[in-house]
Amino acid sequence: MKRIKLLRGERKMSQQRLAIELNVTQAMVSKYEVGASEPDIATICRLCELFGVSADYLLELSDDKVNVSVFGLSEAEKSLLFGFKRLDELRKAKLQAYLQGLLQE
């Protein structure tokens, strides 16, 4: 789980400090980071809580640190956001301009 090391580094947190927060040994944190061992579900939940990221991000299933569902978005709103993310930069700019026009009406 490469992202544990990345997130720990962003917060300038030592393996020992993270181990204390997770109630595991420093050696276990090291094993998590190099992929020699996988954390259990409770530990994954604790890591997500500590670092403020989604489980999908932590498990490298998504590059989005925060799951949009936490914002209480409707399915239609989520669909628009994910559709927007798939657009190239030119189409994103066009869509933003169109939205601005709609909001000014």
Biopython code that builds the backbone (N, CA, C, O; Angstrom):
import numpy as np
from Bio.PDB.StructureBuilder import StructureBuilder

atoms = [
    (1, "MET", "N", (0.846, -1.186, 0.000)),
    (1, "MET", "CA", (0.000, 0.000, 0.000)),
    (1, "MET", "C", (0.885, 1.242, 0.000)),
    (1, "MET", "O", (1.171, 1.842, 1.036)),
    (2, "LYS", "N", (1.295, 1.589, -1.186)),
    (2, "LYS", "CA", (2.221, 2.711, -1.363)),
    (2, "LYS", "C", (1.673, 4.022, -0.810)),
    (2, "LYS", "O", (2.431, 4.896, -0.389)),
    (3, "ARG", "N", (0.373, 4.144, -0.815)),
    (3, "ARG", "CA", (-0.204, 5.430, -0.411)),
    (3, "ARG", "C", (-0.082, 5.677, 1.086)),
    (3, "ARG", "O", (-0.133, 6.830, 1.516)),
    (4, "ILE", "N", (0.074, 4.647, 1.880)),
    (4, "ILE", "CA", (0.284, 4.868, 3.311)),
    (4, "ILE", "C", (1.560, 5.674, 3.499)),
    (4, "ILE", "O", (1.577, 6.663, 4.232)),
    (5, "LYS", "N", (2.624, 5.247, 2.836)),
    (5, "LYS", "CA", (3.902, 5.962, 2.949)),
    (5, "LYS", "C", (3.775, 7.384, 2.422)),
    (5, "LYS", "O", (4.286, 8.326, 3.027)),
    (6, "LEU", "N", (3.091, 7.534, 1.290)),
    (6, "LEU", "CA", (2.891, 8.856, 0.703)),
    (6, "LEU", "C", (2.137, 9.778, 1.663)),
    (6, "LEU", "O", (2.560, 10.909, 1.904)),
    (7, "LEU", "N", (1.035, 9.299, 2.202)),
    (7, "LEU", "CA", (0.221, 10.113, 3.113)),
    (7, "LEU", "C", (0.970, 10.411, 4.405)),
    (7, "LEU", "O", (0.890, 11.517, 4.940)),
    (8, "ARG", "N", (1.691, 9.423, 4.895)),
    (8, "ARG", "CA", (2.477, 9.625, 6.114)),
    (8, "ARG", "C", (3.541, 10.686, 5.877)),
    (8, "ARG", "O", (3.788, 11.533, 6.735)),
    (9, "GLY", "N", (4.169, 10.633, 4.707)),
    (9, "GLY", "CA", (5.194, 11.613, 4.357)),
    (9, "GLY", "C", (4.637, 13.024, 4.232)),
    (9, "GLY", "O", (5.273, 13.991, 4.651)),
    (10, "GLU", "N", (3.427, 13.136, 3.646)),
    (10, "GLU", "CA", (2.796, 14.449, 3.512)),
    (10, "GLU", "C", (2.569, 15.107, 4.872)),
    (10, "GLU", "O", (2.581, 16.333, 4.991)),
    (11, "ARG", "N", (2.367, 14.293, 5.874)),
    (11, "ARG", "CA", (2.103, 14.812, 7.225)),
    (11, "ARG", "C", (3.341, 14.800, 8.119)),
    (11, "ARG", "O", (3.276, 15.100, 9.311)),
    (12, "LYS", "N", (4.477, 14.441, 7.502)),
    (12, "LYS", "CA", (5.745, 14.373, 8.235)),
    (12, "LYS", "C", (5.593, 13.510, 9.492)),
    (12, "LYS", "O", (6.050, 13.872, 10.577)),
    (13, "MET", "N", (4.944, 12.374, 9.314)),
    (13, "MET", "CA", (4.668, 11.445, 10.404)),
    (13, "MET", "C", (5.622, 10.256, 10.281)),
    (13, "MET", "O", (5.783, 9.693, 9.198)),
    (14, "SER", "N", (6.238, 9.885, 11.372)),
    (14, "SER", "CA", (7.133, 8.731, 11.366)),
    (14, "SER", "C", (6.329, 7.432, 11.359)),
    (14, "SER", "O", (5.145, 7.413, 11.697)),
    (15, "GLN", "N", (6.989, 6.364, 10.971)),
    (15, "GLN", "CA", (6.345, 5.053, 11.054)),
    (15, "GLN", "C", (5.971, 4.736, 12.498)),
    (15, "GLN", "O", (4.915, 4.162, 12.763)),
    (16, "GLN", "N", (6.833, 5.110, 13.415)),
    (16, "GLN", "CA", (6.570, 4.842, 14.837)),
    (16, "GLN", "C", (5.318, 5.576, 15.301)),
    (16, "GLN", "O", (4.494, 4.999, 16.010)),
    (17, "ARG", "N", (5.166, 6.827, 14.915)),
    (17, "ARG", "CA", (3.976, 7.600, 15.312)),
    (17, "ARG", "C", (2.705, 6.982, 14.722)),
    (17, "ARG", "O", (1.688, 6.860, 15.405)),
    (18, "LEU", "N", (2.776, 6.595, 13.444)),
    (18, "LEU", "CA", (1.623, 5.967, 12.826)),
    (18, "LEU", "C", (1.307, 4.644, 13.513)),
    (18, "LEU", "O", (0.139, 4.315, 13.719)),
    (19, "ALA", "N", (2.328, 3.893, 13.864)),
    (19, "ALA", "CA", (2.122, 2.626, 14.565)),
    (19, "ALA", "C", (1.374, 2.841, 15.879)),
    (19, "ALA", "O", (0.482, 2.067, 16.227)),
    (20, "ILE", "N", (1.737, 3.881, 16.593)),
    (20, "ILE", "CA", (1.053, 4.197, 17.855)),
    (20, "ILE", "C", (-0.415, 4.523, 17.587)),
    (20, "ILE", "O", (-1.299, 4.057, 18.305)),
    (21, "GLU", "N", (-0.672, 5.322, 16.553)),
    (21, "GLU", "CA", (-2.047, 5.694, 16.211)),
    (21, "GLU", "C", (-2.887, 4.482, 15.810)),
    (21, "GLU", "O", (-4.091, 4.440, 16.062)),
    (22, "LEU", "N", (-2.237, 3.495, 15.183)),
    (22, "LEU", "CA", (-2.947, 2.312, 14.706)),
    (22, "LEU", "C", (-2.936, 1.157, 15.709)),
    (22, "LEU", "O", (-3.608, 0.144, 15.517)),
    (23, "ASN", "N", (-2.157, 1.331, 16.783)),
    (23, "ASN", "CA", (-2.004, 0.282, 17.793)),
    (23, "ASN", "C", (-1.397, -0.989, 17.181)),
    (23, "ASN", "O", (-1.838, -2.106, 17.451)),
    (24, "VAL", "N", (-0.367, -0.775, 16.345)),
    (24, "VAL", "CA", (0.410, -1.866, 15.766)),
    (24, "VAL", "C", (1.887, -1.532, 15.974)),
    (24, "VAL", "O", (2.222, -0.464, 16.488)),
    (25, "THR", "N", (2.757, -2.443, 15.576)),
    (25, "THR", "CA", (4.190, -2.178, 15.700)),
    (25, "THR", "C", (4.693, -1.360, 14.513)),
    (25, "THR", "O", (4.062, -1.314, 13.457)),
    (26, "GLN", "N", (5.826, -0.728, 14.706)),
    (26, "GLN", "CA", (6.468, 0.015, 13.612)),
    (26, "GLN", "C", (6.821, -0.946, 12.488)),
    (26, "GLN", "O", (6.732, -0.583, 11.315)),
    (27, "ALA", "N", (7.219, -2.165, 12.827)),
    (27, "ALA", "CA", (7.548, -3.168, 11.814)),
    (27, "ALA", "C", (6.318, -3.492, 10.951)),
    (27, "ALA", "O", (6.440, -3.726, 9.749)),
    (28, "MET", "N", (5.143, -3.501, 11.575)),
    (28, "MET", "CA", (3.919, -3.785, 10.820)),
    (28, "MET", "C", (3.618, -2.648, 9.856)),
    (28, "MET", "O", (3.216, -2.902, 8.720)),
    (29, "VAL", "N", (3.801, -1.407, 10.274)),
    (29, "VAL", "CA", (3.610, -0.262, 9.382)),
    (29, "VAL", "C", (4.555, -0.390, 8.188)),
    (29, "VAL", "O", (4.156, -0.163, 7.045)),
    (30, "SER", "N", (5.791, -0.751, 8.456)),
    (30, "SER", "CA", (6.766, -0.941, 7.386)),
    (30, "SER", "C", (6.295, -2.027, 6.417)),
    (30, "SER", "O", (6.414, -1.869, 5.202)),
    (31, "LYS", "N", (5.767, -3.114, 6.947)),
    (31, "LYS", "CA", (5.265, -4.198, 6.099)),
    (31, "LYS", "C", (4.088, -3.730, 5.251)),
    (31, "LYS", "O", (3.971, -4.117, 4.088)),
    (32, "TYR", "N", (3.213, -2.898, 5.823)),
    (32, "TYR", "CA", (2.099, -2.346, 5.048)),
    (32, "TYR", "C", (2.634, -1.534, 3.871)),
    (32, "TYR", "O", (2.161, -1.657, 2.741)),
    (33, "GLU", "N", (3.626, -0.706, 4.165)),
    (33, "GLU", "CA", (4.144, 0.213, 3.149)),
    (33, "GLU", "C", (4.860, -0.482, 2.000)),
    (33, "GLU", "O", (4.825, 0.008, 0.871)),
    (34, "VAL", "N", (5.502, -1.604, 2.261)),
    (34, "VAL", "CA", (6.221, -2.309, 1.194)),
    (34, "VAL", "C", (5.385, -3.434, 0.583)),
    (34, "VAL", "O", (5.840, -4.124, -0.330)),
    (35, "GLY", "N", (4.173, -3.617, 1.084)),
    (35, "GLY", "CA", (3.283, -4.629, 0.523)),
    (35, "GLY", "C", (3.522, -6.037, 1.030)),
    (35, "GLY", "O", (3.003, -6.998, 0.462)),
    (36, "ALA", "N", (4.307, -6.171, 2.098)),
    (36, "ALA", "CA", (4.564, -7.494, 2.660)),
    (36, "ALA", "C", (3.393, -7.988, 3.505)),
    (36, "ALA", "O", (3.280, -9.183, 3.779)),
    (37, "SER", "N", (2.529, -7.072, 3.914)),
    (37, "SER", "CA", (1.352, -7.408, 4.710)),
    (37, "SER", "C", (0.251, -6.412, 4.386)),
    (37, "SER", "O", (0.524, -5.268, 4.022)),
    (38, "GLU", "N", (-0.982, -6.850, 4.520)),
    (38, "GLU", "CA", (-2.134, -5.985, 4.261)),
    (38, "GLU", "C", (-2.854, -5.683, 5.573)),
    (38, "GLU", "O", (-3.053, -6.584, 6.389)),
    (39, "PRO", "N", (-3.249, -4.419, 5.786)),
    (39, "PRO", "CA", (-3.993, -4.096, 7.007)),
    (39, "PRO", "C", (-5.399, -4.707, 6.964)),
    (39, "PRO", "O", (-5.969, -4.906, 5.892)),
    (40, "ASP", "N", (-5.943, -4.999, 8.147)),
    (40, "ASP", "CA", (-7.311, -5.505, 8.195)),
    (40, "ASP", "C", (-8.285, -4.350, 7.976)),
    (40, "ASP", "O", (-7.879, -3.190, 7.905)),
    (41, "ILE", "N", (-9.557, -4.674, 7.871)),
    (41, "ILE", "CA", (-10.571, -3.659, 7.559)),
    (41, "ILE", "C", (-10.613, -2.558, 8.605)),
    (41, "ILE", "O", (-10.731, -1.382, 8.260)),
    (42, "ALA", "N", (-10.519, -2.919, 9.873)),
    (42, "ALA", "CA", (-10.545, -1.907, 10.939)),
    (42, "ALA", "C", (-9.366, -0.950, 10.803)),
    (42, "ALA", "O", (-9.510, 0.251, 11.030)),
    (43, "THR", "N", (-8.211, -1.474, 10.437)),
    (43, "THR", "CA", (-7.014, -0.632, 10.276)),
    (43, "THR", "C", (-7.154, 0.261, 9.046)),
    (43, "THR", "O", (-6.753, 1.424, 9.068)),
    (44, "ILE", "N", (-7.721, -0.284, 7.983)),
    (44, "ILE", "CA", (-7.962, 0.534, 6.788)),
    (44, "ILE", "C", (-8.895, 1.691, 7.134)),
    (44, "ILE", "O", (-8.658, 2.828, 6.727)),
    (45, "CYS", "N", (-9.953, 1.400, 7.885)),
    (45, "CYS", "CA", (-10.881, 2.465, 8.303)),
    (45, "CYS", "C", (-10.167, 3.513, 9.137)),
    (45, "CYS", "O", (-10.396, 4.709, 8.958)),
    (46, "ARG", "N", (-9.311, 3.082, 10.039)),
    (46, "ARG", "CA", (-8.563, 4.013, 10.896)),
    (46, "ARG", "C", (-7.603, 4.856, 10.053)),
    (46, "ARG", "O", (-7.474, 6.058, 10.285)),
    (47, "LEU", "N", (-6.934, 4.244, 9.086)),
    (47, "LEU", "CA", (-6.027, 4.991, 8.207)),
    (47, "LEU", "C", (-6.794, 6.065, 7.430)),
    (47, "LEU", "O", (-6.332, 7.199, 7.302)),
    (48, "CYS", "N", (-7.964, 5.696, 6.918)),
    (48, "CYS", "CA", (-8.783, 6.659, 6.169)),
    (48, "CYS", "C", (-9.179, 7.825, 7.067)),
    (48, "CYS", "O", (-9.153, 8.982, 6.648)),
    (49, "GLU", "N", (-9.541, 7.509, 8.294)),
    (49, "GLU", "CA", (-9.923, 8.545, 9.257)),
    (49, "GLU", "C", (-8.736, 9.443, 9.593)),
    (49, "GLU", "O", (-8.862, 10.667, 9.602)),
    (50, "LEU", "N", (-7.598, 8.838, 9.866)),
    (50, "LEU", "CA", (-6.397, 9.608, 10.222)),
    (50, "LEU", "C", (-5.960, 10.553, 9.110)),
    (50, "LEU", "O", (-5.609, 11.706, 9.361)),
    (51, "PHE", "N", (-5.987, 10.050, 7.875)),
    (51, "PHE", "CA", (-5.476, 10.822, 6.756)),
    (51, "PHE", "C", (-6.548, 11.594, 6.001)),
    (51, "PHE", "O", (-6.230, 12.376, 5.105)),
    (52, "GLY", "N", (-7.812, 11.386, 6.351)),
    (52, "GLY", "CA", (-8.898, 12.112, 5.694)),
    (52, "GLY", "C", (-9.060, 11.753, 4.231)),
    (52, "GLY", "O", (-9.330, 12.620, 3.401)),
    (53, "VAL", "N", (-8.894, 10.470, 3.910)),
    (53, "VAL", "CA", (-9.033, 10.014, 2.532)),
    (53, "VAL", "C", (-10.056, 8.888, 2.452)),
    (53, "VAL", "O", (-10.425, 8.291, 3.463)),
    (54, "SER", "N", (-10.504, 8.613, 1.244)),
    (54, "SER", "CA", (-11.431, 7.501, 1.042)),
    (54, "SER", "C", (-10.667, 6.185, 1.010)),
    (54, "SER", "O", (-9.466, 6.159, 0.738)),
    (55, "ALA", "N", (-11.370, 5.094, 1.289)),
    (55, "ALA", "CA", (-10.762, 3.766, 1.201)),
    (55, "ALA", "C", (-10.343, 3.485, -0.242)),
    (55, "ALA", "O", (-9.317, 2.848, -0.477)),
    (56, "ASP", "N", (-11.127, 3.954, -1.199)),
    (56, "ASP", "CA", (-10.769, 3.754, -2.609)),
    (56, "ASP", "C", (-9.415, 4.383, -2.918)),
    (56, "ASP", "O", (-8.606, 3.798, -3.639)),
    (57, "TYR", "N", (-9.168, 5.562, -2.378)),
    (57, "TYR", "CA", (-7.888, 6.219, -2.599)),
    (57, "TYR", "C", (-6.763, 5.427, -1.920)),
    (57, "TYR", "O", (-5.730, 5.151, -2.530)),
    (58, "LEU", "N", (-6.977, 5.074, -0.671)),
    (58, "LEU", "CA", (-5.960, 4.353, 0.095)),
    (58, "LEU", "C", (-5.603, 3.036, -0.583)),
    (58, "LEU", "O", (-4.434, 2.652, -0.622)),
    (59, "LEU", "N", (-6.610, 2.343, -1.116)),
    (59, "LEU", "CA", (-6.403, 1.042, -1.744)),
    (59, "LEU", "C", (-6.010, 1.147, -3.220)),
    (59, "LEU", "O", (-5.918, 0.139, -3.920)),
    (60, "GLU", "N", (-5.780, 2.383, -3.686)),
    (60, "GLU", "CA", (-5.360, 2.672, -5.053)),
    (60, "GLU", "C", (-6.391, 2.257, -6.096)),
    (60, "GLU", "O", (-6.040, 1.871, -7.211)),
    (61, "LEU", "N", (-7.660, 2.339, -5.723)),
    (61, "LEU", "CA", (-8.746, 2.075, -6.662)),
    (61, "LEU", "C", (-9.195, 3.359, -7.335)),
    (61, "LEU", "O", (-9.893, 3.325, -8.348)),
    (62, "SER", "N", (-8.791, 4.498, -6.771)),
    (62, "SER", "CA", (-9.157, 5.806, -7.287)),
    (62, "SER", "C", (-8.029, 6.781, -6.985)),
    (62, "SER", "O", (-7.280, 6.611, -6.022)),
    (63, "ASP", "N", (-7.921, 7.797, -7.819)),
    (63, "ASP", "CA", (-6.946, 8.855, -7.549)),
    (63, "ASP", "C", (-7.583, 10.030, -6.821)),
    (63, "ASP", "O", (-6.913, 11.021, -6.530)),
    (64, "ASP", "N", (-8.879, 9.924, -6.525)),
    (64, "ASP", "CA", (-9.585, 10.970, -5.800)),
    (64, "ASP", "C", (-9.467, 10.704, -4.303)),
    (64, "ASP", "O", (-9.932, 9.679, -3.806)),
    (65, "LYS", "N", (-8.844, 11.633, -3.595)),
    (65, "LYS", "CA", (-8.630, 11.424, -2.162)),
    (65, "LYS", "C", (-9.924, 11.351, -1.372)),
    (65, "LYS", "O", (-10.014, 10.626, -0.380)),
    (66, "VAL", "N", (-10.925, 12.101, -1.809)),
    (66, "VAL", "CA", (-12.180, 12.149, -1.071)),
    (66, "VAL", "C", (-13.289, 11.592, -1.949)),
    (66, "VAL", "O", (-13.392, 11.939, -3.126)),
    (67, "ASN", "N", (-14.101, 10.747, -1.387)),
    (67, "ASN", "CA", (-15.242, 10.185, -2.095)),
    (67, "ASN", "C", (-16.337, 11.238, -2.152)),
    (67, "ASN", "O", (-16.713, 11.792, -1.119)),
    (68, "VAL", "N", (-16.853, 11.521, -3.338)),
    (68, "VAL", "CA", (-17.852, 12.584, -3.479)),
    (68, "VAL", "C", (-19.142, 12.274, -2.738)),
    (68, "VAL", "O", (-19.922, 13.188, -2.474)),
    (69, "SER", "N", (-19.389, 11.030, -2.399)),
    (69, "SER", "CA", (-20.625, 10.699, -1.697)),
    (69, "SER", "C", (-20.697, 11.350, -0.314)),
    (69, "SER", "O", (-21.785, 11.518, 0.236)),
    (70, "VAL", "N", (-19.545, 11.716, 0.245)),
    (70, "VAL", "CA", (-19.563, 12.348, 1.559)),
    (70, "VAL", "C", (-20.171, 13.748, 1.505)),
    (70, "VAL", "O", (-20.525, 14.311, 2.540)),
    (71, "PHE", "N", (-20.293, 14.300, 0.324)),
    (71, "PHE", "CA", (-20.848, 15.631, 0.185)),
    (71, "PHE", "C", (-22.362, 15.611, 0.003)),
    (71, "PHE", "O", (-22.981, 16.663, -0.160)),
    (72, "GLY", "N", (-22.958, 14.429, 0.030)),
    (72, "GLY", "CA", (-24.405, 14.319, -0.094)),
    (72, "GLY", "C", (-24.919, 14.673, -1.475)),
    (72, "GLY", "O", (-26.012, 15.223, -1.604)),
    (73, "LEU", "N", (-24.153, 14.370, -2.502)),
    (73, "LEU", "CA", (-24.566, 14.682, -3.859)),
    (73, "LEU", "C", (-25.588, 13.659, -4.349)),
    (73, "LEU", "O", (-25.536, 12.485, -3.983)),
    (74, "SER", "N", (-26.506, 14.120, -5.173)),
    (74, "SER", "CA", (-27.472, 13.216, -5.788)),
    (74, "SER", "C", (-26.765, 12.400, -6.872)),
    (74, "SER", "O", (-25.641, 12.718, -7.260)),
    (75, "GLU", "N", (-27.420, 11.362, -7.352)),
    (75, "GLU", "CA", (-26.847, 10.554, -8.426)),
    (75, "GLU", "C", (-26.636, 11.387, -9.692)),
    (75, "GLU", "O", (-25.644, 11.202, -10.397)),
    (76, "ALA", "N", (-27.562, 12.299, -9.981)),
    (76, "ALA", "CA", (-27.424, 13.165, -11.158)),
    (76, "ALA", "C", (-26.199, 14.070, -11.021)),
    (76, "ALA", "O", (-25.461, 14.268, -11.986)),
    (77, "GLU", "N", (-25.983, 14.619, -9.820)),
    (77, "GLU", "CA", (-24.821, 15.488, -9.585)),
    (77, "GLU", "C", (-23.523, 14.697, -9.706)),
    (77, "GLU", "O", (-22.554, 15.176, -10.295)),
    (78, "LYS", "N", (-23.501, 13.498, -9.156)),
    (78, "LYS", "CA", (-22.305, 12.649, -9.267)),
    (78, "LYS", "C", (-22.028, 12.322, -10.729)),
    (78, "LYS", "O", (-20.879, 12.352, -11.170)),
    (79, "SER", "N", (-23.072, 12.012, -11.475)),
    (79, "SER", "CA", (-22.914, 11.681, -12.888)),
    (79, "SER", "C", (-22.307, 12.852, -13.655)),
    (79, "SER", "O", (-21.430, 12.660, -14.498)),
    (80, "LEU", "N", (-22.775, 14.067, -13.362)),
    (80, "LEU", "CA", (-22.216, 15.254, -14.016)),
    (80, "LEU", "C", (-20.739, 15.436, -13.672)),
    (80, "LEU", "O", (-19.927, 15.730, -14.548)),
    (81, "LEU", "N", (-20.396, 15.262, -12.409)),
    (81, "LEU", "CA", (-18.997, 15.427, -11.994)),
    (81, "LEU", "C", (-18.083, 14.408, -12.658)),
    (81, "LEU", "O", (-17.013, 14.755, -13.159)),
    (82, "PHE", "N", (-18.509, 13.150, -12.659)),
    (82, "PHE", "CA", (-17.672, 12.121, -13.257)),
    (82, "PHE", "C", (-17.596, 12.277, -14.774)),
    (82, "PHE", "O", (-16.564, 11.983, -15.378)),
    (83, "GLY", "N", (-18.680, 12.738, -15.389)),
    (83, "GLY", "CA", (-18.653, 13.024, -16.818)),
    (83, "GLY", "C", (-17.679, 14.151, -17.122)),
    (83, "GLY", "O", (-16.910, 14.071, -18.080)),
    (84, "PHE", "N", (-17.711, 15.192, -16.315)),
    (84, "PHE", "CA", (-16.807, 16.328, -16.481)),
    (84, "PHE", "C", (-15.350, 15.872, -16.406)),
    (84, "PHE", "O", (-14.515, 16.317, -17.193)),
    (85, "LYS", "N", (-15.052, 14.990, -15.464)),
    (85, "LYS", "CA", (-13.677, 14.518, -15.289)),
    (85, "LYS", "C", (-13.160, 13.777, -16.514)),
    (85, "LYS", "O", (-11.952, 13.741, -16.746)),
    (86, "ARG", "N", (-14.054, 13.184, -17.301)),
    (86, "ARG", "CA", (-13.636, 12.423, -18.475)),
    (86, "ARG", "C", (-13.384, 13.302, -19.695)),
    (86, "ARG", "O", (-12.821, 12.833, -20.684)),
    (87, "LEU", "N", (-13.786, 14.555, -19.642)),
    (87, "LEU", "CA", (-13.622, 15.462, -20.780)),
    (87, "LEU", "C", (-12.178, 15.928, -20.910)),
    (87, "LEU", "O", (-11.438, 15.985, -19.928)),
    (88, "ASP", "N", (-11.787, 16.262, -22.145)),
    (88, "ASP", "CA", (-10.479, 16.884, -22.336)),
    (88, "ASP", "C", (-10.580, 18.353, -21.912)),
    (88, "ASP", "O", (-11.672, 18.858, -21.653)),
    (89, "GLU", "N", (-9.450, 19.020, -21.845)),
    (89, "GLU", "CA", (-9.408, 20.389, -21.322)),
    (89, "GLU", "C", (-10.253, 21.369, -22.140)),
    (89, "GLU", "O", (-10.902, 22.248, -21.573)),
    (90, "LEU", "N", (-10.250, 21.226, -23.447)),
    (90, "LEU", "CA", (-11.036, 22.121, -24.299)),
    (90, "LEU", "C", (-12.531, 21.963, -24.014)),
    (90, "LEU", "O", (-13.243, 22.957, -23.868)),
    (91, "ARG", "N", (-12.997, 20.747, -23.937)),
    (91, "ARG", "CA", (-14.419, 20.513, -23.669)),
    (91, "ARG", "C", (-14.804, 20.941, -22.254)),
    (91, "ARG", "O", (-15.921, 21.406, -22.027)),
    (92, "LYS", "N", (-13.892, 20.787, -21.316)),
    (92, "LYS", "CA", (-14.160, 21.276, -19.963)),
    (92, "LYS", "C", (-14.364, 22.792, -19.985)),
    (92, "LYS", "O", (-15.287, 23.309, -19.357)),
    (93, "ALA", "N", (-13.505, 23.491, -20.704)),
    (93, "ALA", "CA", (-13.606, 24.953, -20.797)),
    (93, "ALA", "C", (-14.922, 25.361, -21.449)),
    (93, "ALA", "O", (-15.573, 26.304, -21.000)),
    (94, "LYS", "N", (-15.318, 24.650, -22.514)),
    (94, "LYS", "CA", (-16.584, 24.954, -23.186)),
    (94, "LYS", "C", (-17.766, 24.736, -22.245)),
    (94, "LYS", "O", (-18.687, 25.552, -22.194)),
    (95, "LEU", "N", (-17.733, 23.644, -21.511)),
    (95, "LEU", "CA", (-18.827, 23.344, -20.588)),
    (95, "LEU", "C", (-18.900, 24.380, -19.465)),
    (95, "LEU", "O", (-19.990, 24.791, -19.067)),
    (96, "GLN", "N", (-17.749, 24.798, -18.960)),
    (96, "GLN", "CA", (-17.730, 25.826, -17.915)),
    (96, "GLN", "C", (-18.291, 27.136, -18.440)),
    (96, "GLN", "O", (-19.040, 27.811, -17.734)),
    (97, "ALA", "N", (-17.943, 27.508, -19.663)),
    (97, "ALA", "CA", (-18.468, 28.742, -20.268)),
    (97, "ALA", "C", (-19.974, 28.640, -20.446)),
    (97, "ALA", "O", (-20.698, 29.597, -20.175)),
    (98, "TYR", "N", (-20.448, 27.491, -20.898)),
    (98, "TYR", "CA", (-21.882, 27.281, -21.078)),
    (98, "TYR", "C", (-22.616, 27.395, -19.735)),
    (98, "TYR", "O", (-23.677, 28.015, -19.652)),
    (99, "LEU", "N", (-22.054, 26.803, -18.708)),
    (99, "LEU", "CA", (-22.657, 26.862, -17.377)),
    (99, "LEU", "C", (-22.716, 28.304, -16.865)),
    (99, "LEU", "O", (-23.715, 28.721, -16.279)),
    (100, "GLN", "N", (-21.659, 29.042, -17.086)),
    (100, "GLN", "CA", (-21.651, 30.446, -16.667)),
    (100, "GLN", "C", (-22.763, 31.213, -17.375)),
    (100, "GLN", "O", (-23.439, 32.044, -16.768)),
    (101, "GLY", "N", (-22.946, 30.932, -18.656)),
    (101, "GLY", "CA", (-24.035, 31.576, -19.412)),
    (101, "GLY", "C", (-25.391, 31.215, -18.835)),
    (101, "GLY", "O", (-26.253, 32.083, -18.697)),
    (102, "LEU", "N", (-25.593, 29.972, -18.503)),
    (102, "LEU", "CA", (-26.872, 29.550, -17.911)),
    (102, "LEU", "C", (-27.120, 30.217, -16.554)),
    (102, "LEU", "O", (-28.249, 30.590, -16.235)),
    (103, "LEU", "N", (-26.069, 30.360, -15.774)),
    (103, "LEU", "CA", (-26.212, 30.959, -14.448)),
    (103, "LEU", "C", (-26.497, 32.454, -14.516)),
    (103, "LEU", "O", (-27.055, 33.015, -13.572)),
    (104, "GLN", "N", (-26.126, 33.108, -15.612)),
    (104, "GLN", "CA", (-26.341, 34.541, -15.749)),
    (104, "GLN", "C", (-27.726, 34.875, -16.306)),
    (104, "GLN", "O", (-28.138, 36.035, -16.289)),
    (105, "GLU", "N", (-28.440, 33.870, -16.797)),
    (105, "GLU", "CA", (-29.766, 34.113, -17.374)),
    (105, "GLU", "C", (-30.755, 34.526, -16.307)),
    (105, "GLU", "O", (-31.923, 34.771, -16.610)),
]
sb = StructureBuilder()
sb.init_structure("model")
sb.init_model(0)
sb.init_chain("A")
sb.init_seg("    ")
for serial, (resi, resn, name, xyz) in enumerate(atoms, 1):
    if name == "N":
        sb.init_residue(resn, " ", resi, " ")
    sb.init_atom(name, np.array(xyz, "f"), 0.0, 1.0, " ", f" {name:<3s}", serial, name[0])
structure = sb.get_structure()
